[in-house]
Amino acid sequence: MIRAFLLRKVFGLASAFAPVLLLAQVDVPESHLPRDVTVHFEGGSAAAEYAHVVVALTDAGLLEYEPYVDRAGQTPAAILAKSHRLIESVVPPELDRLLCRLNRHICTLTTLKSGSGATAWRNLAAPQGQPVAVSCDAGIELRPSYEICIPRLTLLRYPAKQQRPFNPDIEDLATIVVQNTRGCERFDAACEAVIRKLNPGLRGDLRRPLNVASSTITVPVGGYALRLPIASEEQFHRLVSVLDTTVVAAGDTTHGISNKHVYYTVPARAVSESAAVEDGEAATPAAEPADPLSVMHYPADRIALDARSWAPVVVGVWDRHVDDLHCAFAGPPKVVVHADPLPFDPERDPRRSVRGKCGDPRKPGDSLYEKWDHGTHVAGIIAGSAKDGRLPGVNPKARLWPYEVNPNGFEAPADPILNVEVGEPPLTPKVINISQEWIESGASPSQLRRFLMGGLSVGYSHDILFVASAGNEKHRIPEEMQCTIVPACWSTDRVNGSGIISVVALNHTGTARWESPPDCVARNDPDASTCKASNVGLGFDVAAVGDAFSSLDGNSFGAMEGTSMAAAYVSGLASLIYSKAAGKFGLTPGTVKNRILYTADFLPELDALVHYGRINFTRALQFDVDSLTTDIAVPPTVDAFVKDESFRVFSGLCDCGEPILPGTMLQMSQIRRISADREADIAADHKADTVRYWVVVEKAGRLSKYSDVRFDSDAVIRYKVKSREVAVPLSNVLDYVCALTAE
């Protein structure tokens, strides 16, 4: 988990108030300034909106211009397009007039009756030889006719996508993707292939009217990223202020352009995770600890688990560098494919040790480096193979797809997921581990939010399960609405959070919050920097042990701890569920997330730390049939449970904080888990109205957890054995888990 701050524009989308500035009034040390601000333009109006932003930045004196020597007598459009400073091939009128004003030695601007202006360019080709370039600050009389001043900037094109209403009776798909969204330059075979990948159920010839009902369709969208370098704090604040004035909330565009298709992001300086993993800090990797997987009930027979012919699954690791040559990732069917690895600078990024033999320990005094070791350690927890007696990863047969995250935060000029395929046969990611953290507030969607949850486009959390660490800042977040740590806190979003699962870290026994050093929060250490602890609270989903012994860069192994490691365990469990269920169930990210949540160990000591409990590998993976554990004898094989009955609740508390009304009926068909609270006061007569339970109910794909539930005394669970129906008093039930069901 890397702690960083995502500084960005906050729009009041449903408010009449002016846009709010984040950071504009805050003093920021030069060393903490972001390296750049990125403005994104998407869709058919991108060219005009880009022109508007360039004009605003120029008028504010925030955009530098440089001379371009024209050797061929080209048009301004050709010059800008050649140097990657133009969207499409035509200069928008607003930008054309700006360039004319700045190049009056070769352009005349005529004002029309309509109030707009017409330009007449008369630039010439440069003479043979070595023509002299004159500064753009020079007077008109000094500037030659072969020189044009153009903005010093670079545009990067990236693919995006958007879900939109579509009526095939009145709309043409080619017009939508070529003209309206600019997702394709032309409607050719390559464009059709992209559309079909975005819409797997689409059939027929896309060049003809589609024979589908009026509904929605996902289409490619052309996106452009404009990066503006930051040189000083004063320039940064001025830049943010101009963007806040120029890019305004949709519906309030009197003096600016709508944020419907334009947004900007500001990455900030990353801060390393914990004292044990600080860059440059000397530390000898700890001795190998006891197996933390046994605490989380990982199947005891690891060899049998590894040998099973479960389907391969791709797990993404969005983190720092992953050592793809590490011996833990060697051999079939392991596949490690890097997506956009960051450039290596040997002066700024020294590597501490030469690659040794597999399992060679770090030399005394060698450092654990966040940049090189963190991602490799996380990847090893998820999918490392056992080497030289070392503990294997959770799913040694998983394929890895690392995406190297810039230390300044999540900032991708292109869609990192679109068209990703790993291994042979090629597979797309099912799970992506994000052991990273940013702080975010406000209504304007950041780039990461758009990728995961949607915004201008469809969020990938509808197709991929994202596992996010809760962070190590010692925060206690009692309510969902108070949670601003992303992407972990997005897991509670009622619309798009079903594909995101947030993870709290526990100590090595799995019964208390992870702290380093132990109990430092309770001791209230005066030096806060020496105390790290997992963020906790009901805004987070599940918990896992935060200690791990795994791979380190350069064929080494060592111990690390924190919420990053806990998240990796959950990602490994999710990958196992996908592997085992392949071909049997129509899994969605929400299905897998719910399975992990309602099969967790519900412990009283964890009730205030996390919404659900500690993950339980064995229980989560036994999903083929319903399971029942009682304190009386039951047949080892049950044909089916009777689901068409209801239980009357005597009392209890829902996870919304409100008491359950007496007489509330819970449908057996909606119950996913019933677990007896063994620590509660259980009467000797074992009547159901005195035994207390945790109960998890699923309605429309969303889980609700009830605690301290007491049922009517005559409540029973019914099941069938060889067509004979058997009733078990609920007071004798210790645990009931519903089987995994297809969606």
N, C-alpha and C positions, 0 to 999 in steps of 0.2 A: 504494500500500500504506500503510494507516494502521496504526501499531502501537498496540495497546491490550491491556489485560489483562481477561480475562473471569473475574471472581471469582464463585465459585458453590459450592454445596454439593457435597461429594464423598461418595457413598454407598458403603459396602462391601457390594455386592450379594451377593457369594458368600462373605462373611466373617462371623464371629461377633463381630468387633470393633465397638466403638462408632463412629458416624459421625465422620469426620474434618472439622475445620473448616479452610477456606481463608481466610486473612487474619485470623481471629479473634484471633490472638496477634501480629499485626503492626501496628506503628505506621503510621498513614496520615495524611499531612498533610491539613488541612482542605481545601486547594485541590484535592486529588486524590480526595476522597470522591465516590462516585457520587451522583447526584441522587435516586435511588430504588432500591428493591428491588421486584421484581415476582414475585408468587406466582401460579402458573397452576393452575387446576382444570379437569379434563377428564372427560367421561363422566357416566354416570347417578348416580354418588355425589358429584358436585361440590358439591351443596347442603350435604350433611352435613359434608363435609370443609372447606368454606369456613367453616361455623359453628364447627368445632373450632379452626381457625386464629384466628378472631376472638376466641374465648374465651381462647385461650392468650395472645394479644397483649394483651388487656384485663387479664388477671390479672397480667401482667408490667409493667403500667403503660406500655405502648408504643403504645396506641391512644387518640387523643383522641375525646371525645364532644362533641356540640353540641346545643343545644335546638332542637326542631322544634315550631312552633306549629300545632296541629291545628285547622283551621277547619271541619272537616266531621265530626268524631267517627269518624275512620277506624280500622281495625284496624292493629296494628303491621305486618302483612304488606303492606297497601296503602301505608302510608307509606314503608316501605323499598323496595318495588318502584317507586314513583313517583320516588324519588330515586336510582335505579340502585344500590342497596346490597343487593340480594337476588337470589339465583339461584332461578329458578322463582317461583311465586306463594305459596308456603307457607313460613312461618318454621320452620326445623328446630327440634325440641324443645330441643336444647342452646343454640341462640341465643335462643330464646324465654325460657328460664329465666334466661339472662344479662341480657337486657333487663329482665325483671321485677325482678331483684335491683337493677338500677341505677335503676329507676323505681318504687320502693316506694310513692310517693305516689299512684300510680294502678294498682298491680298487687299481687296477693297470691299468694305462692308457697306451695303446700301440698305437703308431703312425703308420698309414698305408701308403702305397705308394700313395694313393689318397690324402693324406694330412689330412684326418679325423682321428679320434681316436676311438679305441675299448676299452671298459671297461670290467674288470673282477672283480666282487664283491666277497668277502669272509667273510662277516660279519656273526657272530654267535649269537645264542640266548643267552640272559643273564642268568646267573645262578640263582638258586632258592634263595629266601631271599630278601634282600634289596641291589641290586647292586648300586654302587656309580656312579653318573654322573660326568663327567669331563668337564670343560669349553672347548668350541670350540677353544679358544685361546691357549690352552695348546699344548705342543709339541707332535709330533706323538708318541713318545715313551711312553707318559703318558696316551694316550687314549686307552680304552679297545676295544676289537673286537666286543663287543655287542652294541657299541654306534655309532650313525651316526649323523652328524651335518646337520640340514635341515634349510631352510630359515624361519625366523619368520614372517609369513604373513598368511592371510586368503583370500580365494577366495569365492565370493558369486555368485551363478548362478542366472540369471534372463532371462525371455523370451523376445525376440524381434521379429520383423517381417520384411520382405523385399519383395518388389515388383520386380519381375524379368521377363524377356522374357521366354516364355514357348512354346515349340513345342511338342505336344504329340506324333508326329510320330517318333521322334528321342530321346526323353527324357523320363526317368522313374521318376515318382513323388517320389517314395520311395527312390530312390538313391539321389535325390535332398535334401530331408528333413532330411535324416539320415546321409548321408556322406558329402554332399556339404555344407549345412548350419548348420548341427548339431542341428536342431530345435526339433528333436525327437530322443530319444535313440533307439527306434524301431518303425517300421511302423505298429502300432496296432490300436485298436478302439479309444483309447484316442488321438492318433496322428491324425487320420482321423477327429475326432470331432473338433480339433483345426483348421485344414485346412478348413473344411466346414464353421466354424464361420468366418474365415478370408475372405472367398469367398462365400458369401450367394447364388450366382447364380449357384454354382457348383453342378452338378447332376451326378448320376450314381455311379458305383462301382469304388472307387479310386484305387483299387488294379489292375484294368485292364486299358489298354490304354484309356485315356479319349477321349470322342467323342466331342471335342471342337476345334474351329479354333485356329490356331497359334496366340497367343497374349501374354498377361501377366497373371501372377498368383501371389497371395500373399502367401508367405510360412513362417512358423515359423523359427526363427533363435535362436540358442543357444548363450547366452551372459554370460560373466563372468566379475565381477568387482573386481579389486585388489585395496584395500585401503591401502595407505601408510601414517602412522601417521607423523605429523610435530612436531618437538621438538624445533627448533630454526630457526631464520631467515636465517642464513648461510646454514643450511641443506636444507631449502626450496628452496633457489636460486640454489643450486647445483642440487637438484632433478629435478627442472624444466629444467635446462640446459641439464642434461643427457637425459631427455625425449624428449627434442627438437632435440637432436642429433640422438636419436634412432628411434623415430617415425617421419618419414619424409613424404613429399608430394608424392602422387602416381606418379610413373614414375621416381622417383629420389631415388632409393633404393640401391645404390651402397654400402653405409655404414650403412644402417638401414632398418627398415621394413616400409611398406606402411601404410599411414593413412587411406587407403580405408576401413579397418576393425578394426582399432585400434585408439582410441582417449583417451585423458585424460581431466579431469575437475578439477577445483580448486574452491571450494566454499569459500566465504569470509564472514567476520563478517557483520551481519545485523545491520542496523541503523534504529531506530524506525521512524514512519511516521511523526509525528508533535508534537509540544510542548504540545498540549492538550492530547496526548496519550502516552507520554514518560513513560517507565517503572519506577515505583517508585515515580513519581511526584504526589503530593497530589492535588486532584482536585475534587470538588463536581460536579457530573453530572448535566448538565444544565437543565433548565426547558424545558418542551416539547414545540417545536417551532410550527409555523403554518405548515399545511400540505404541504410539498414540491411537492407531487404528483399532486396537483391541478395546479401547475405552468406548469407541463408537460402534462396537459390535460388527466389525468387518468380518466377513466369513472366515472361519478359522483355517479352512483348507484352501490356502492361497494357490497352491499348485493346481488343484482341480478347477478353481475359478479361472486361472490363466489359460488352462487347456481347453475350456469350453469353446465351442464353435459359435460364439456370439458374433453378430455383425460388427464390422469396423465402424468407428464413428470418429469424426473430426472435432477436436477441441481447439478453439482459438485461445491464445494467451496474449492479451493486450497488456504489455508490460515493457520493461527495459530489455536489454539484449538477452537473447537465449543462445547458449552455446550449442549449436546444432551438431557439432562434431564430438560432443561429450559421449563417453562410452555408454552412459545410461540410455542413450537414444539410438544406439547402433543395432543393426540387424532387423530383418523383417519381423512383423509388418510395420515397424516404426517408420514414419515419414515426417520429417521436419522441414517445412517450407516457410522461408521468411517472406513476409510481405513488406516491401519498402523498408529494408533495414537502414538505419541512420548512418551517415558517413562516419568513418573512423578517423579521428585526429590523434595521432600518437603523442603529440605534445600536450594536448588538453585532457586526453583520456589514457593515461598510462596503464598498462596491464601489469599486474603485480608479479606474475609468475609464468614461467614457460610451461606449456602443456606437458604433463608427466604421464606416467602409467595410470591405468584406471584404478581409482581408489587411493592414489598417493595423497597423503595428508598435506595440508598447507604447512609451510615452514613457520616456525615460531616468529612472531612479529609481522607475518603477512596480514594484510588487511582484508576485511570483507567489504567489498565495494558494491553499493547499490546498483550502479550502472551495469556491472558485469555479472554479479551473483544473484540478484533478486529474481529476475525473470527465469534464469536457469533453475533456480531452486523451486520456484512455483511450478514450472513445467515438469520437473522431476517428481514432485508430489502427485501430479495428475497422471503421468504416463511413463515414468522412468522404469526401466527394466532392472531386475535384481542383478547386481554385479559383486562378485567377491564377498558374498555373504551379506551384502547391504540389503536394506529393506527395499522392496520394489514399490513402484507407484501404485495408486489406486486402480488404474486401468492400464496395465502395461501394453495392451493391444490397441490403445487409442492412437490416432494420428494427430500430430501437433501442427498447428498453424500459428506461429508467433507473428504478432504485428507490433513492431517496435515503436513505443510511444515516446515522443519528444519530451525531455525533462521539463519543458515549459508548460506542459499540459496537453490536453487532447486538441490537436489541430491538424486536420487532414485536408489537403487541397483536393482530394478526390475521395469518392466513396470507397472505403477500405474493404467492403464486403462484396460489392457487385462483381459477379463473374469469377469469384474465388472457387477453385476446385483443387482438391488435394489428393494425391495418391493415384493408384490404379487398382480398380476402376475409380474414376474421379468422383469425389464426394464433397459436398458443401458442409460448412460447419453447422453442428447442432447445438453446441455449447460454446460460449465465449467467457473466459475468466477475466475479470477486470479487478485486479488487486491494486486499484488506484482510487484516489479520492479528490473531489473538488467541492468547493462551497459555492452554492448557487442560490439566488433568490430572484423573485420577480416573474413576470409573465412572458417575457420575450424568450423564445426557445433558443438555446445554445446549439452549436453544431452537434455536440454529443447527444443532446436531447432529440434532435431531429433524426439522427441515425437510429437511436434506440426506440424512441416512442412516437416518432412522426412529428409533423409540424406542417411544412410545405409538402411533405411526402409521407409515404407509409413507413412506420417504424419497423425496424428489423426484429424487435421483441415479439412480433406476431409470428415469426418464423424461427427464431433462435432464442435459446434460454441464456440470458446474461446473468452471471454470478458475480456479485459485487461485494467487496469488503466494506465493513462498517467504519473502519478507521481506528486509529490508535491515539486519540486526543483526550481520552478520559471523560468524554461528555456522557451525561445521562439524559436521554431524550425520552420523556414519559409519554408523549403523544405524537401521533403521526403528523399533525399539522405543524409541529415545532421542528420537524426534521428537514434540514437544508443540505445534508451531505449527499452528494450525487456521485455516481448513479444509484447508490444503495437506497436512498430515500424514495426514489421513484417506484420502488417495488410496491408501495402502498397505493399508487395511483389506480383509481377504480376503473379507468378506461383502458390505459395502456400498460399497467404495471404487471399484468399476468405473466409476462415473459422476462421479468427481472426478479431475482431472489437476493436478498441482503443477508450478510453473514456476520455474526458476532463471534469473537474469539473467547475460548474458555481455557482454564489452566490445564495442566497435564492430567489431572484427575477427571476433567470434564464436569466439574460440579460448581465452579465459581468463575468469575470474571478473570480473564487473563490480565496480569499486571507484571511489569518488569521494572525494577526488581519486585518480587512477590510482596503483596500487602503494602506497596508504597502509597497507594491512594489513602488507605486508612491512617497511615502514619503521617500523612500530609507533609511529605518531604519539602523542606524549604527551597531546595533547588528543583523547580518543576521540570527542568530539562532532563533530569536523571530519572524521572518517573514516566513510564509509558503504560497505558492501559487501554483496553478495547472500549470503544464507544458502545453503549448499551441502551436499551429501552424498547418499548413496545412498537416503535417505528421500524424495527428490524425484524426479519422473518425467523431465522433459525440460528443455531449456534453450532460450532465445531471446535475441536481442540486446536489451539493456536501454536502448538509446538510441533516441529517437524525436523527430521534428519533427511536431507535430500542432496541432490547434485549441486555442485558449485562450478563456476567457470574453470575450464582447464582440466577436466577429468577428476576434479576433487569432489569430496563430499563433506558436509558439515551441517550444523544446526542453525536454524533461524526460527524466529517466533513472531507472532502478531496476527492481525486479522487477514493479512495476505495469505498466510499458510492455511488458516481456517477456510477461507474462500476456495482455495485449491482443493481441499478435501471434498467440499460440496460439488465443485465442478466435476471431480472424478466420479462421485456418486451419480450425478446426472448423466454422465457419459455411459455408465454401466446400465442404467435404466434404459437408455436409448438402444444400447447394444443388445440387451436381452429381449427387449420388446419388439425389435425390428421384424416386420412382417406379420406380427400378431395383433398389434394395436395401432390405431391411427393416432399417434401421439402429437400433441401440440406442446409448445413451451409451457403453457398453463397447466396442462395435465401432469407434466413431469414436476413442475414446481409444487403443485398441490400434493403430489405423492410424497415428496420429500418432507413437506410441512406436516401432513397429518400422520406420518409414520414416525415422527421424532419421539424421543423420550421426554415425556412431560414430567418435570421434576419441580417440586415446590420451591427449591432454592433458585430455580431459574425463572420463575414466573415474572419477576420484576426486571429481568435482564433482557428478555427477548420475547417476542410474541408467541412463538411456538417453542420447541425445546431443542435438545441436542440431537443431531442427526443419528439415525440408526440404520446402518448399511443392510444388515440382514433383514430387518422388517420391511424396508423400502423395496428390496429386491424380491421378496416373496409375494409377488402380486398376481399370480395366476388364478388364485382362488381366495375367497374370504377366509380369514383365520380367526379362531376363537380360543382363548385361554381362560380356564375356569379353575375354581378350587374343588371341583368335583369331577368325577370321571366322565369323559365324553368320547365318542367314537373317534378313532384317528382319521377317518375319512368321512367327510360330510358331502352329500350330493349337492345341496343347495340350501341357502338361507331364505326364509320367507320374508319378502320385502314389502308386502302390501299391508303392513300394519303400522300403527303409530304408538308412541310412548307419551304418556302424560307426565309433564314435569311438575314437581311439587315446589321446587325453588332452585335458584341458581343465578349466575352472573354472566352476562354476555361480554364479549371482548370490546363492546362499545362503552362499557362501564356502567350500563344500566342493569338493574335486576330483571330476571325473567319473571313474567307474570305467572302466578299459580294457575295451573290448568292449560298452559301452553303445550301444544302437541308437536312432537318431533317425528317426522316421517322416517321410517326405517330405510326407505329407498334413497333418502338424502344423507343419511348418516355415514360418515367415512371412518369414524373412530370413536370408540368408547373405552376409556381407560380409568380404572379405579385409582383414586388418590389414596395410596397406602399409608400416607402420613396423617390423613385425616382421622378424626375420631370415629371408629367403626364399632358399632354396637355388637355385643356378643350374639344377639339373636339374628344377625345378618339379614335384617329387613331392608328392602331396597330404598325405603324412604329415610334410612339413616346412613347408608353408604353414599359417599360423595364421589363424583366422577368428573373427568374432563370429557367433553363431547365435541366432536368436530362435524359440522354439517356443511354440505356443499349445495349451493343454489345458483343456477345459471353460471357455473364455472367459478364462483367465488366462495371461499371458505369463511366460516364463522366458527370461532372457538368459544365454548362455554365452560366455565369452571364452577366448582362447588355445586354441581348439579345433583339433585335428589329426585328420584322417580317415585311414582306410586308403588306401593308395596307389592302389588300383584303384577308388576311388569315382568315380562319374559321375552327371551329371544327364541325364536322357533327356527328349526332347521329340519331338513329331510334326509333320511338314510334309507335307501332302497324303498322309496315311496312311502315310508313311515315317518310321520311328523313327530318331532321331539321338541319339548319345551324346556328351556333352562332358565331358572329364575335369574333375573338381572342382578340380584344381590350376590350371586355366585360367580358373576363374570369379573375376571381380572382385566381382560383386554380383548377387544374386538377390532379387527381391521378389515375394511372393505377391499375387495379385489380391485385391480386396475381395470377401468372400463374404457372402451374406445369412444372417441368423440366423432 
